[in-house]
Amino acid sequence: MFVNIRIFYLLCVISCLTFLPLVSVAEETIGLSFKDSELITRQKEIYSEEDFRLQASLSVLSDVLGNLIQGLDPKEQQALVKKSLDGIFIQKEAEADISLWEGGVVIYSPLIPDSVGVNFINVYDLTGSYFVQDMLKKASKGGGFVEYAMHNQGSTEWTLRRAYVAPLKNSNYWIMSWRILTSGKYAQQPKDDFLALLQQKLPAQSVLIENKVATTALTEISTIDVRVNTLQKTVFKWFLFFSLLCFCSLLIFLVYCKLFKDSPLTKKKR
């Protein structure tokens, strides 16, 4: 009987272990295809814990800082906001700062100080999307998420980022921070670096940053599977149900073994 119990325990453990990977990989697989310089992004938005933290943090900052700068002149507003945002990182693992913008111009960016004063309104990402214009539209409508794919300066890597923008109350400014959804590598380093034009100190109104991927890279990279780390609630519920089912089965089995052991039939055989 003890052998049977051990076998039952082993089967329960194996069943749980085979089901656990379903929870750990409960992610949405998204296809990204580099074709004709276009990046096919996902069809629907996925809100995760990281998205909630990003949105909540910037929304709170928008309200708090907006109330602090109310009634101040633009220079005083900028000085107060810069001082308040200094050293704040929502996504420390990605080293994503919180930047201050006016229109398409960067007013404050701790991680990329060379970008201050530059107009990025005509900047487009690897997909050809004018993501700064999209951010400006989102900010004018009260805030929202914008996704864009950028080449990492000086490397063969690119990152797909998800940014949240929020208008700064009582001002003409808006703030932005982002997190990395996924990353990948080119077959070779792209010809143009993302911030190459910043080093040339071009006038703010004439800046046009182009992220063109080398032709060889486009031909060699066809499809990239991207997993967004979003735990599906349905899978988690099934895991809880399965665990409860195993526990109840084990309990019934033990009760049955106990009753069978103490039954009159068993005693007569002994």
N, C-alpha and C positions, 0 to 999 in steps of 0.2 A: 504493500500500500504506500509506503514511504517513497518507493521508486516512482509510483504513479504520480504522487504529489510533486516530486521533483521534476518529472517530465512536463507536468502541467505548468509549473512555474516557468520552466525553460521556454515553453511555447508562448506563454504570455509575454515574456521579456523579448523574445525574437519578434513577435508581432508588433510590439510597441516600437522596437528599434527600426523595423522596416517602415513604420508609419511616420516616425520622427523626421526623416529627410523631407517628407512632403511639406512639413511646416517650415523647415529651414530654407527651402527653395520656393516657398510660396510667393513667387514674384511674377510680374507680368513681363513676358518676353516681347520685345519690340524690335522690329526690323528697321535698320538704318541703311539706306542704299545711296552710295555716292554714284549718281548717274546724271550726266549733263550738268554737273556742278550743282545738283540739288540734293538736299538731305531730306529724305522722307521721314517726317517725325510722326509721333503717335497721334491717333485719332481723338483720343479723349484725355482729359486731365486726370491725374491721379494725385489725390491729396494724402499725404502721409504725415507722420509725426513731425518730420523735418519741415514740411511745408507749413504746418500749423505754428511751429515755433518761429519760423521766419516771418510769417504774416503777423502773428501776434506781437512780436518784438517791434517790428517797424510801425505797426498801427499805434502801439502805445507811445513810441518815440514821436510819432507824428502829432499826437494830441498833446503830449507833455511839452515838447519843444515849441509847438505852435502857440501854446498859452504863454510860454516864457518870453517869446519874441514879439508878442502882440504889442503894437504901438511903437516899436523901435524902428529906427531908420535902417535901410538895407545893410549898411556897413556894420552896425551894431548887431543886427540879426545874424549876419555871417560869422562874426567873431564869437558870438555866444553859441551858435550851433557847432562850429568847429571845435570849440573847447569841450562841448558836451559829448561829441562823437569820438573824441580822441581816445584811442585805446579800447574801443568797444568792438568786439568780434563775436558775431552770432554763431558762425561756423568756424571754430578754431582749427579743426582738422584740415579745412580747405584754405585757411588763411584769407577768408573773405571779409573785407572790411565793409563799413557803411559809408557810402559816398554821398555827397551833396551835389545836386545839379540845379541849374537854371536853364530851362529850355534844353538844348542839346549840349550845353557847355558844362564841364566839370568845375565845380567851385571848390570842392574839398575831397581828397582821396589819400588817406594815409599810406596805403601800400604802393600807389603809383603816383607820386607827387608830380612827375613830369607831365601827367595828363591834365593838371589844373590849368584852366584857361583855354583848353582846346575844345573846339566845337566838333562833336562826334555825330552830328545829326545825319550825316551822309555815310556813316560807317555801316557796312553790311557784313554778315558773318559768312561761314562756309556754305550756307544754303542760298546765299544771295538775299537774305532777308534784312531789311533795315531795322534792326532790333532796337536801336536807340529811339527811332521814331515810334516804334510800337510801345516802348516804355513810356514815352511822353504822352501817348494817347491814353494808356492805362492810368497814368498819374492824373491826367485831367478828368478822368471819370471816377476818381476816388481810390484808385489803386488796383493792383492785380499782378498776376504772374506772367512772365515772358521767358521763353526758352530760346537759347541761341548756342551755336556751336562755334568755338573759337580755337585757333591754333595757338599753342603755347610757345611763347617767344624763345627762339634759340634751340628748339628741339624738334623731334619728329612726332610729337604727340599733339592731340587735340582733345578738347573737353566739351561735353554737352552740359550746359549750365541752365539752371532754373532760377531766375531772379524774381524778387518781389519788389515792386515800387509802390511808394505811398506819397501822396502830396503832403507838404509841410503846411499845416494850418496857419492862416493869417500871414501868408507870404506867397511869393511866386516860385518858391523852390520845391524840389521833391527829393526824396532820399531813396536809396537802392542798396540792396545786398543780395547775395546769391549763394547757391550751393551747387556742388557738382553732382550731376546725375550719373554720368559715366565718362569714360575716357578711352582713347584708342591711339594707334600709331599709324603713321603713313609708311609707305614703302621706302620713301626717302624724304628728306627735309624739304618742305615747301619753299618756293623761291622767295616769297615775301614774308617777313616777320610782322606780327601784329602791331607792335609799337615802333616799328622802324622809323616811321615819319615823325614820331614825337621827338626823336633825337635830333632831327633837323631843325627844330624850332620854327616850323612853318606858321604863318599867320592863322589865327583861329578860324577865319571864314573860308580858307582855301584847303582845309585838311580833308583828304579823302583817303581813307585807309582801305586797301584792298587785300583780301585774303584769298589768293588764288592758289589752288593746290596743283602741284606738278602733274602733267598729263599722265606720266607713268604711274603716279600714285592713284589717279582716278581709275585707270584700267585694271590695276592689280587689286584694288579694294572694291569688291562688288557689293557684298552684303555683310553687315556686322550685326550680330545679335546682341541686343542690349537688355540687361536685366535690371529693372528698377526695384530697389529693395522695399517692396510694399507687401506687408503680410496680409494675406486674404483672410477675412473674418470667417468665411465659410469653412476653410480648411482647419482653422483653429477650433471651430465648433465641432467638426467631425472628429478631431483628435480627442477632445474632451469626452465626446460620446463614446468613442472606441475605448478609451481608458476606463470609463465607468462600466462599460459592458464587460471588459476583462475582469475588473474587480468583482462585479456581481457574479460572474461565472465561477471565479475562484472561490468565492464565499459559498455558493451553492455546492460546489464540488467538495469542499471541506466538510460542510454539514452532511452531505450524503455519505462521505467516507466515515464520519463519526457515527452516524446512525447504522450504517451497514456493519461497522465493527462491533457495535453493542447489540446487534439484533439477536434474537433467540436462535435463529438458524446458524449464525456464526458460532455461538456458544456450544451448540450440539455437535458441530463438526470438530470442535476442539476437544 
